[in-house]
């Protein structure tokens, strides 16, 4: 491979890039972004890398979740708190039931762009450019032109979100000894097993504290941030050389991933991400062959470093058995210590009456169970999950303990892109995940 630089992707085929009317305006914005402070620091990125290496060794479990595409309008305190709360609540269930430490990785503070399958879409009978996320254009039909000013707004919204998350964690929001932060606002029946589990955890912590105090790492939880590395000029502008590390980091997030639509072997996205010091993820769909995987692994993980690469499978219910075993064997044969994650959301979309996009809780659960079982059978481990979810009581996915059906979808459907699990569905899913991953 040719020597890597943050710009060595330029000139290669780059999928899913927006077309701007005024390229000079884009250059002006990118120049400003290059001078703005980083959102995260290299030491935090390295800490995540080490924790992911522990997940590869079976000592931790990675919980990655958040919005399909963050909206600028949701950069508000209560909404950010709800996102953090649901991830922490899920981690309590997984830690307690699965007997493992949990890494919290949010699709947050930067997940403002989404790949799309077409260039245009129909809105109220009018054909308009497709909505690509608030990083690029607006959801309203009259805001569909790509606007370079949104790149700066995305940076500032991400900074504000990250600042509030840090303040919450540092201020004790993630401390299990503060029940006012962790209690749920809905009934015990709807909360399922969560409240009972939380009571057990608190009683255990009280006992430990009376024996001599809690270790610091049990008092609070860390939250790392992630987003899809989609808009390459934007990501390049957030890339910094860290002299003391002698490496380039994307300091716009701790973790970045490449999606199914942009993982072309000779494409710009893999070229960009291969040179970063960040831990990275790669979405792996049913079209991935073992030979393709071997080539991708050689490109992204040449040093075979644990925690470097997370493979995020996304097949759809009933499809993993035909694909996953050969991929597991290919990675093992090449000696790559990858972390295997399951994204049970993106292969299980469906469109119902009225053109509403949804996902069924049962399909999501089925794929998780199938993937976890296949890993066990083939001597591997599902060490991570990747969800689109929210802490709000939305009605975007059917099923779960609330028994939402298609008639409920319009009641509280807020996503501008893909449907998300709501807070109740997320906690139910976490309880079931804990059962899947617990070692007998």
C-alpha positions in Angstrom: 0.0 0.0 0.0 1.1 3.6 -0.7 2.1 5.8 2.3 -0.9 7.2 4.1 -1.7 10.8 4.8 -5.0 12.4 6.0 -5.6 13.4 2.3 -4.4 10.3 0.6 -8.1 9.3 0.0 -8.5 12.2 -2.4 -8.7 11.1 -6.0 -10.2 7.7 -5.1 -13.9 6.9 -5.6 -15.8 8.4 -2.7 -19.4 7.2 -2.3 -22.2 9.1 -0.6 -20.5 12.6 -0.8 -22.8 15.6 -1.1 -22.6 18.0 -4.0 -22.3 21.6 -3.0 -23.3 24.6 -5.2 -20.3 26.7 -4.0 -17.1 24.7 -3.5 -15.2 27.8 -2.3 -17.7 28.2 0.6 -17.0 24.6 1.6 -13.2 25.3 1.5 -13.7 28.3 3.8 -15.7 26.3 6.3 -13.2 23.4 6.3 -10.3 25.8 6.9 -12.1 27.1 10.0 -12.8 23.6 11.2 -9.1 22.7 11.0 -8.3 25.6 13.4 -11.0 24.7 16.0 -10.1 22.8 19.1 -10.4 19.0 19.0 -13.6 17.5 20.6 -11.7 14.6 22.3 -8.1 14.0 23.2 -5.8 11.2 22.2 -5.5 9.8 25.7 -9.2 9.1 25.8 -9.0 7.4 22.4 -6.2 5.2 23.6 -8.2 4.3 26.8 -11.1 3.1 24.6 -8.7 1.1 22.5 -7.4 -0.7 25.6 -10.9 -1.4 26.9 -11.9 -2.8 23.5 -8.8 -5.1 23.6 -10.2 -6.4 26.9 -13.5 -7.0 25.2 -11.7 -9.0 22.6 -10.3 -11.1 25.4 -13.8 -11.7 26.9 -13.3 -9.4 29.9 -15.7 -6.7 28.8 -18.8 -6.2 26.5 -19.3 -3.2 24.2 -22.7 -1.5 24.2 -22.9 0.9 21.3 -26.2 2.8 20.8 -27.9 6.1 20.0 -29.7 7.9 17.3 -29.9 6.8 13.7 -29.0 10.4 12.8 -28.8 13.1 15.5 -30.9 16.2 14.9 -29.6 19.6 15.7 -33.0 20.3 17.4 -32.2 17.5 19.9 -29.2 19.3 21.3 -31.1 19.9 24.5 -30.3 19.0 28.1 -33.2 16.6 28.8 -32.8 14.7 25.6 -29.1 14.3 26.1 -29.7 13.1 29.6 -32.3 10.6 28.5 -29.8 9.1 25.9 -27.1 8.8 28.6 -29.6 7.4 31.1 -30.9 4.6 28.8 -27.3 3.5 27.9 -26.4 3.4 31.6 -29.6 1.5 32.5 -29.0 -1.0 29.8 -25.4 -1.5 31.1 -26.7 -2.3 34.6 -28.8 -5.1 33.2 -26.0 -6.5 31.0 -23.4 -6.2 33.8 -25.6 -7.8 36.4 -27.1 -10.5 34.2 -24.2 -11.1 31.9 -21.5 -10.9 34.7 -19.3 -8.7 32.6 -18.1 -5.1 32.5 -19.7 -2.8 29.9 -18.1 -0.2 27.6 -20.5 2.6 26.9 -20.1 3.9 23.3 -22.7 6.4 22.2 -23.8 7.1 18.6 -23.8 10.7 19.9 -22.0 14.1 19.6 -21.3 13.8 15.9 -23.7 11.2 14.3 -25.2 13.9 12.1 -24.9 12.2 8.6 -26.5 9.1 7.1 -25.9 7.2 3.8 -28.9 7.0 1.6 -29.9 4.6 -1.2 -31.1 7.3 -3.6 -30.3 10.8 -4.7 -33.9 12.0 -4.4 -37.2 11.1 -2.6 -40.9 12.0 -2.8 -42.2 14.3 -0.1 -45.9 15.3 -0.3 -45.9 14.4 -4.0 -42.8 16.5 -4.7 -39.4 15.1 -5.7 -36.6 16.6 -3.6 -33.0 15.8 -2.9 -32.8 13.1 -0.3 -32.2 14.0 3.3 -28.7 13.1 4.3 -28.7 14.2 7.9 -28.4 17.6 9.5 -24.6 17.7 8.8 -25.5 18.2 5.1 -29.1 19.4 4.7 -32.4 19.9 6.5 -35.4 17.6 6.8 -37.9 20.2 5.5 -38.4 20.0 1.7 -37.2 23.6 1.3 -33.9 22.8 3.1 -32.6 20.0 0.9 -29.8 21.8 -0.7 -26.4 20.9 0.7 -25.3 23.7 3.0 -21.6 24.0 4.0 -22.6 26.1 7.0 -24.1 23.0 8.6 -20.6 21.6 9.0 -19.7 24.3 11.5 -23.0 24.0 13.2 -22.5 20.2 13.6 -19.1 20.8 15.2 -20.6 23.3 17.7 -23.6 21.1 18.5 -21.3 18.1 19.0 -19.1 20.2 21.3 -22.2 21.3 23.3 -23.5 17.7 23.6 -20.1 16.4 24.6 -19.7 19.1 27.2 -23.0 18.3 28.8 -22.2 14.6 28.8 -18.9 15.2 30.5 -20.6 17.4 33.1 -23.2 14.7 33.8 -20.7 12.0 34.3 -18.3 14.1 36.3 -21.2 15.4 38.4 -22.3 11.9 39.5 -25.1 11.3 37.0 -23.6 7.8 36.4 -23.2 7.1 40.1 -25.4 4.1 41.2 -25.6 5.7 44.6 -27.8 8.4 43.3 -31.2 6.7 42.6 -32.9 9.9 41.5 -30.9 9.7 38.3 -31.6 6.1 37.6 -35.2 5.5 38.5 -37.7 5.2 35.6 -40.6 7.4 35.0 -43.0 4.6 33.9 -44.7 1.9 35.9 -43.0 -1.2 37.4 -44.9 -3.4 34.9 -43.6 -1.5 31.9 -40.1 -1.4 33.4 -39.9 -5.2 33.3 -36.9 -6.6 35.3 -35.0 -3.3 35.5 -36.2 -2.0 38.9 -35.7 -5.4 40.5 -32.2 -5.7 39.1 -31.4 -2.1 40.2 -32.5 -2.9 43.7 -30.3 -5.9 43.8 -27.3 -3.9 42.5 -27.9 -1.2 45.1 -28.1 -3.7 47.9 -24.8 -5.2 46.8 -23.1 -1.8 46.6 -24.4 -0.9 50.1 -22.9 -4.1 51.4 -19.5 -3.4 49.7 -19.5 0.2 50.9 -20.1 -0.9 54.5 -17.1 -3.2 54.2 -14.8 -0.3 53.3 -16.0 1.8 50.4 -16.5 1.5 46.7 -13.6 1.5 44.3 -13.7 4.6 42.1 -14.3 2.6 38.9 -17.6 1.3 40.4 -18.8 4.8 41.3 -19.0 6.3 37.8 -19.2 5.2 34.2 -17.3 6.5 31.2 -19.0 7.4 28.0 -17.2 7.3 24.7 -18.5 8.8 21.5 -18.7 7.4 17.9 -20.1 8.2 14.5 -20.0 7.0 11.0 -17.0 8.4 9.1 -19.1 9.4 6.0 -18.4 13.0 5.0 -14.7 12.7 4.2 -13.7 16.4 3.9 -15.4 17.0 7.3 -13.6 14.1 8.9 -10.3 15.1 7.4 -10.7 18.6 8.9 -11.0 17.0 12.4 -7.9 14.9 11.9 -4.9 16.0 13.9 -1.3 14.8 14.2 -0.4 14.2 17.9 3.4 14.7 18.2 3.8 12.8 21.5 2.0 9.8 20.0 3.5 10.2 16.5 0.2 9.2 15.1 -2.8 10.8 13.4 -6.1 10.8 15.3 -9.6 11.8 14.3 -10.3 13.9 17.3 -13.9 14.5 16.4 -14.8 11.2 18.2 -13.3 8.3 20.0 -14.5 5.7 17.6 -15.5 5.8 13.9 -17.0 3.2 11.6 -17.4 2.7 7.9 -20.8 1.6 6.7 -21.9 -1.1 4.3 -22.4 1.4 1.4 -18.9 2.9 1.7 -16.6 0.0 2.4 -15.3 -0.4 -1.2 -11.9 -2.0 -1.0 -10.3 0.5 -3.3 -12.5 3.4 -2.2 -11.8 6.6 -0.4 -13.4 5.7 2.9 -11.2 2.7 3.7 -8.2 4.6 2.6 -9.0 7.4 5.0 -9.7 5.4 8.0 -6.9 2.9 7.7 -4.3 5.4 8.8 -6.1 6.6 12.0 -4.9 5.7 15.5 -8.6 5.5 16.6 -10.2 2.1 17.1 -12.5 1.7 14.1 -15.5 -0.3 13.1 -16.6 -1.9 9.8 -20.2 -2.8 8.9 -20.4 -6.3 7.5 -23.4 -7.4 5.5 -24.6 -10.5 3.8 -22.7 -9.5 0.6 -19.3 -9.8 2.3 -17.3 -12.8 1.1 -14.5 -14.4 3.1 -12.0 -13.3 0.5 -13.2 -9.7 0.6 -13.0 -9.8 4.4 -9.4 -11.1 4.3 -8.5 -8.2 2.0 -10.2 -5.6 4.2 -8.6 -7.1 7.4 -5.2 -6.8 5.8 -5.8 -3.2 4.9 -7.4 -2.0 8.2 -5.6 -4.2 10.8 -2.1 -5.1 9.4 -0.6 -5.1 12.9 -3.3 -7.5 14.2 -3.8 -5.4 17.3 -6.5 -6.4 19.7 -9.1 -3.6 20.0 -8.2 -2.0 16.7 -11.0 -3.3 14.6 -14.7 -4.1 15.4 -16.6 -6.0 12.8 -20.3 -5.0 13.1 -22.4 -7.7 11.3 -25.8 -6.7 9.9 -27.6 -9.5 8.1 -31.3 -9.6 8.9 -33.3 -12.3 10.8 -32.8 -15.7 9.4 -29.7 -14.8 7.3 -26.7 -15.1 9.5 -26.2 -18.8 9.3 -25.5 -18.6 5.5 -22.8 -16.0 5.9 -21.3 -15.6 9.4 -19.5 -19.0 10.0 -17.3 -18.5 7.0 -16.4 -15.0 8.0 -15.5 -16.1 11.5 -13.2 -18.7 10.1 -11.6 -16.3 7.7 -10.8 -13.8 10.5 -9.5 -16.6 12.7 -7.3 -18.1 9.9 -5.7 -14.7 9.2 -4.9 -14.2 12.9 -6.9 -11.0 13.3 -8.2 -10.5 16.9 -11.3 -8.6 15.9 -14.2 -7.7 18.2 -17.4 -9.2 16.8 -20.5 -6.9 17.2 -24.1 -7.5 16.1 -26.2 -4.7 14.6 -29.6 -6.3 14.5 -31.3 -3.1 13.3 -30.2 -2.4 9.7 -31.1 -5.8 8.2 -34.6 -5.8 9.6 -36.3 -2.7 8.3 -39.7 -2.8 6.7 -42.2 -0.4 5.3 -45.9 -0.5 6.3 -49.1 1.2 5.3 -48.6 4.9 4.7 -44.9 4.4 3.7 -43.8 4.4 7.4 -40.5 2.7 8.1 -40.4 0.4 11.1 -38.6 -2.5 12.7 -40.1 -5.4 14.7 -38.8 -6.2 18.1 -39.1 -9.9 17.4 -37.0 -9.7 14.2 -34.3 -7.7 16.1 -34.2 -10.2 18.9 -34.1 -13.2 16.5 -31.0 -11.9 14.7 -29.3 -11.3 18.0 -30.1 -14.8 19.2 -29.0 -16.4 15.9 -25.7 -14.5 15.8 -24.9 -15.2 19.5 -25.6 -18.9 19.0 -23.4 -19.1 15.8 -20.5 -17.5 17.6 -20.7 -20.0 20.4 -21.0 -23.0 18.0 -17.9 -21.8 16.0 -15.7 -21.1 19.0 -16.1 -17.3 18.8 -17.9 -14.7 20.9 -20.4 -11.9 20.2 -18.7 -9.3 22.3 -20.7 -6.2 21.3 -24.0 -4.9 20.1 -24.9 -1.9 18.0 -28.4 -0.4 18.3 -30.3 2.6 17.1 -32.2 3.7 20.2 -33.4 6.6 22.1 -34.2 7.4 25.7 -37.5 9.0 24.7 -40.9 7.2 24.7 -41.2 7.1 20.9 -43.3 4.6 18.9 -41.1 3.8 15.9 -40.5 0.0 16.3 -43.3 -2.5 16.9 -43.4 -5.1 19.6 -41.8 -5.4 23.0 -43.5 -5.4 26.4 -45.6 -2.4 25.3 -47.0 -4.5 22.4 -46.8 -1.7 20.0 -48.4 -2.4 16.6 -48.5 -0.6 13.3 -51.5 1.5 14.5 -49.3 3.0 17.2 -46.4 4.1 15.0 -47.8 7.6 14.2 -48.5 8.3 17.8 -44.9 9.3 18.6 -42.7 8.8 15.5 -39.9 11.4 15.7 -37.0 10.0 13.7 -36.1 11.7 10.5 -34.4 8.6 9.1 -34.6 5.1 10.6 -36.8 3.8 13.5 -35.3 3.4 16.9 -36.0 1.3 19.9 -37.6 3.3 22.7 -36.5 3.3 26.3 -38.7 0.4 27.4 -37.8 -1.7 24.4 -34.1 -1.0 25.0 -34.2 -2.1 28.6 -36.1 -5.3 27.6 -33.5 -6.0 24.9 -30.6 -5.5 27.4 -32.1 -8.0 29.8 -32.3 -10.5 27.0 -28.8 -9.8 25.8 -27.5 -10.5 29.4 -29.1 -14.0 29.2 -27.5 -14.6 25.8 -23.9 -13.7 26.8 -23.7 -15.1 30.3 -21.2 -17.9 30.5 -22.8 -20.9 32.3 
